[in-house]
């Protein structure tokens, strides 16, 4: 009987899985993240462009009044890595313009004398000739999606209301945006005031364009 007992004990031991006796594998997890491009856009100096003061006597009857062109600059900074970005602009007021135009942005309205007329408009443009580098402007041809581009060269480029976006190439041969970590984009603002305004008291010229950065 002692032999039988010993034999039975050995049989049970052989039927126990090896994993219950000791670990013979080890798992190594490999984790990480891929972060999207993180770029910020800001206006250099003040975020407000002050137009020159205007007197009613500056107007000539029946004619719009063109004001002196103003300058601004857009600073783009990308953290971590260079990014291929593009810019779009929209009229943030929706108050209408005195004259229709692809790149005309509202300057608000004048409700004096029960006229409720648009004050005029302004044109917002990229001043590529003043850029120090990457000044070859590209304009999207796919409603701003950023997959198809036209070359505009290094001339001035107005922000039209056509849903398209602008980007910047490293040279004249570029067919897609350059990957950049930073860029300063000079802007031009040309304001035109509507003819024959009714001015009983001071009229506020209030325009606003929103510039959006996309990747």
KETORGU-32224 format. One line per field, with one value per residue (C-alpha): residue number from 1; residue in three letters; x, y, z. Coordinates in Angstrom, 2 decimals. Layout:
BEGIN
tiza = [NUM_...]
baba = [ALA_...]
X = [X_...]
Y = [Y_...]
Z = [Z_...]
//
This chain:
BEGIN
tiza = [1_2_3_4_5_6_7_8_9_10_11_12_13_14_15_16_17_18_19_20_21_22_23_24_25_26_27_28_29_30_31_32_33_34_35_36_37_38_39_40_41_42_43_44_45_46_47_48_49_50_51_52_53_54_55_56_57_58_59_60_61_62_63_64_65_66_67_68_69_70_71_72_73_74_75_76_77_78_79_80_81_82_83_84_85_86_87_88_89_90_91_92_93_94_95_96_97_98_99_100_101_102_103_104_105_106_107_108_109_110_111_112_113_114_115_116_117_118_119_120_121_122_123_124_125_126_127_128_129_130_131_132_133_134_135_136_137_138_139_140_141_142_143_144_145_146_147_148_149_150_151_152_153_154_155_156_157_158_159_160_161_162_163_164_165_166_167_168_169_170_171_172_173_174_175_176_177_178_179_180_181_182_183_184_185_186_187_188_189_190_191_192_193_194_195_196_197_198_199_200_201_202_203_204_205_206_207_208_209_210_211_212_213_214_215]
baba = [UNK_UNK_UNK_UNK_UNK_UNK_UNK_UNK_UNK_UNK_UNK_UNK_UNK_UNK_UNK_UNK_UNK_UNK_UNK_UNK_UNK_UNK_UNK_UNK_UNK_UNK_UNK_UNK_UNK_UNK_UNK_UNK_UNK_UNK_UNK_UNK_UNK_UNK_UNK_UNK_UNK_UNK_UNK_UNK_UNK_UNK_UNK_UNK_UNK_UNK_UNK_UNK_UNK_UNK_UNK_UNK_UNK_UNK_UNK_UNK_UNK_UNK_UNK_UNK_UNK_UNK_UNK_UNK_UNK_UNK_UNK_UNK_UNK_UNK_UNK_UNK_UNK_UNK_UNK_UNK_UNK_UNK_UNK_UNK_UNK_UNK_UNK_UNK_UNK_UNK_UNK_UNK_UNK_UNK_UNK_UNK_UNK_UNK_UNK_UNK_UNK_UNK_UNK_UNK_UNK_UNK_UNK_UNK_UNK_UNK_UNK_UNK_UNK_UNK_UNK_UNK_UNK_UNK_UNK_UNK_UNK_UNK_UNK_UNK_UNK_UNK_UNK_UNK_UNK_UNK_UNK_UNK_UNK_UNK_UNK_UNK_UNK_UNK_UNK_UNK_UNK_UNK_UNK_UNK_UNK_UNK_UNK_UNK_UNK_UNK_UNK_UNK_UNK_UNK_UNK_UNK_UNK_UNK_UNK_UNK_UNK_UNK_UNK_UNK_UNK_UNK_UNK_UNK_UNK_UNK_UNK_UNK_UNK_UNK_UNK_UNK_UNK_UNK_UNK_UNK_UNK_UNK_UNK_UNK_UNK_UNK_UNK_UNK_UNK_UNK_UNK_UNK_UNK_UNK_UNK_UNK_UNK_UNK_UNK_UNK_UNK_UNK_UNK_UNK_UNK_UNK_UNK_UNK_UNK_UNK_UNK_UNK_UNK_UNK_UNK]
X = [0.00_2.86_3.97_0.50_0.26_3.60_2.68_-0.60_1.13_3.52_0.65_-1.17_1.95_2.42_-1.14_-0.72_-0.12_3.36_1.92_0.77_4.29_6.20_5.82_7.75_6.56_6.66_4.57_6.06_3.66_4.85_2.75_2.98_1.02_1.12_0.24_-1.27_0.40_-0.12_0.19_-1.01_-1.84_-1.74_-1.66_1.60_1.18_-2.47_-5.36_-7.07_-6.17_-7.03_-8.09_-7.14_-9.72_-12.25_-14.19_-17.36_-15.53_-13.08_-15.80_-16.47_-20.14_-21.12_-17.75_-16.49_-13.59_-10.47_-8.51_-4.79_-3.74_-2.86_-0.44_-0.72_1.14_0.20_2.56_2.31_4.17_4.14_5.29_7.07_7.45_7.10_3.63_2.05_-0.63_-3.07_-5.04_-8.67_-10.45_-14.13_-16.15_-17.10_-19.79_-22.14_-23.38_-22.95_-20.82_-21.55_-20.30_-20.21_-16.75_-14.97_-12.71_-14.86_-15.33_-17.93_-17.20_-20.53_-23.62_-24.78_-28.36_-28.41_-31.17_-33.05_-30.79_-29.29_-26.55_-23.30_-20.37_-18.23_-15.84_-12.23_-9.98_-7.68_-4.61_-1.43_1.49_3.77_6.33_7.19_7.81_11.38_11.02_8.53_6.76_5.48_1.75_-0.39_-4.19_-6.28_-8.59_-10.58_-12.71_-9.92_-9.30_-5.60_-4.99_-4.88_-3.14_-2.62_0.56_-0.02_3.64_4.86_2.40_-0.32_-3.12_-6.55_-8.62_-11.62_-14.98_-14.70_-13.97_-10.40_-7.28_-3.79_-0.48_3.18_5.83_9.59_10.25_8.56_8.48_6.53_3.28_2.41_2.89_6.27_6.52_7.30_7.80_7.14_6.19_5.37_2.76_2.43_-1.11_-2.55_-5.90_-7.45_-10.65_-13.15_-16.00_-19.37_-20.23_-22.56_-22.84_-25.37_-23.37_-25.32_-23.14_-19.99_-20.21_-18.34_-16.49_-16.56_-15.16_-13.82_-12.19_-11.49_-8.36_-8.26_-5.27_-5.82_-3.51]
Y = [0.00_2.39_1.88_2.69_5.81_7.04_6.28_8.15_11.19_11.34_11.07_14.06_16.18_15.48_16.58_20.09_22.71_24.21_27.72_26.90_26.02_29.02_31.87_31.19_34.29_38.05_40.75_44.08_46.89_49.62_52.81_56.35_59.13_61.02_64.66_66.84_70.03_72.78_76.22_79.53_82.67_86.18_89.75_91.56_94.60_95.58_93.52_96.69_98.77_102.44_104.18_107.82_110.34_111.39_114.66_115.09_117.76_115.10_113.66_114.77_114.58_111.40_109.71_107.05_108.06_105.88_106.00_105.58_101.93_100.50_97.76_94.88_91.61_88.06_85.91_82.12_79.84_76.03_74.12_70.80_70.37_72.14_72.10_72.68_75.21_77.34_80.49_81.45_84.72_85.48_88.62_88.48_91.19_90.14_93.74_94.14_96.35_99.42_97.75_94.01_92.52_89.20_90.57_93.31_93.20_95.20_98.45_98.44_100.49_104.09_104.39_108.17_109.92_106.60_105.58_102.37_102.31_100.35_102.56_101.18_98.23_97.22_94.81_92.51_91.26_89.28_91.58_88.87_91.32_92.45_88.94_87.98_84.28_81.68_84.48_82.42_82.35_79.33_79.37_76.25_75.06_72.54_74.78_75.18_71.47_71.97_69.10_71.07_74.39_77.16_79.21_82.95_83.96_86.63_89.42_90.81_88.30_89.47_87.21_86.52_85.22_82.02_79.47_78.98_79.10_80.52_78.82_79.61_77.90_78.03_79.01_79.79_76.11_75.05_73.20_72.55_74.42_74.43_72.86_75.77_76.34_80.08_82.77_86.46_87.43_91.18_92.36_95.34_96.92_99.22_100.95_102.67_104.76_104.95_108.18_110.84_109.68_111.25_112.51_114.27_112.82_110.72_107.55_104.50_102.48_98.94_96.13_92.77_89.91_86.56_84.75_81.00_78.65_75.11_72.11]
Z = [0.00_0.63_-2.95_-4.22_-2.18_-3.44_-7.06_-6.78_-5.37_-8.31_-10.81_-9.31_-9.43_-13.13_-13.94_-12.41_-15.19_-15.35_-14.97_-11.46_-10.54_-12.01_-14.56_-17.74_-19.69_-19.13_-20.86_-21.88_-22.79_-25.15_-24.96_-26.21_-27.88_-31.14_-30.60_-33.30_-34.43_-31.87_-33.42_-32.06_-33.97_-32.56_-33.78_-33.20_-31.00_-30.59_-31.91_-33.10_-36.15_-35.72_-38.92_-39.37_-38.10_-40.73_-41.00_-43.00_-44.99_-46.22_-48.47_-52.04_-52.94_-54.74_-54.15_-51.76_-49.54_-49.57_-46.33_-45.87_-45.88_-42.48_-41.45_-39.01_-38.52_-37.67_-35.60_-35.90_-33.49_-33.53_-30.45_-30.52_-34.26_-37.56_-39.10_-42.48_-41.61_-43.57_-42.82_-43.41_-42.65_-42.12_-41.53_-37.87_-38.01_-40.80_-40.99_-44.72_-46.96_-49.06_-52.22_-52.97_-53.40_-53.03_-50.32_-48.76_-44.98_-43.07_-41.21_-39.42_-40.17_-39.79_-38.55_-38.35_-40.27_-40.40_-43.26_-41.80_-44.42_-44.40_-43.45_-46.25_-46.24_-45.77_-47.63_-45.64_-47.52_-46.93_-47.70_-49.11_-50.61_-47.07_-45.72_-44.87_-45.78_-47.01_-48.86_-51.78_-51.21_-52.04_-52.24_-51.81_-54.58_-52.52_-50.29_-47.77_-47.16_-47.84_-50.28_-53.55_-54.16_-56.71_-56.73_-56.29_-56.17_-53.77_-54.45_-52.22_-51.54_-50.30_-48.06_-50.28_-49.06_-51.09_-48.38_-49.55_-47.38_-47.76_-47.00_-47.56_-49.66_-49.28_-52.91_-56.21_-57.19_-54.08_-54.74_-51.09_-47.81_-46.11_-42.65_-40.35_-36.64_-36.81_-39.27_-39.25_-41.82_-42.58_-43.27_-45.14_-44.29_-46.89_-45.77_-48.06_-46.64_-48.38_-50.18_-48.81_-45.18_-42.85_-39.86_-37.12_-34.38_-34.37_-36.47_-35.16_-37.78_-36.41_-38.51_-37.41_-39.28_-37.64_-38.83_-38.23_-38.41_-39.69_-40.13]
//
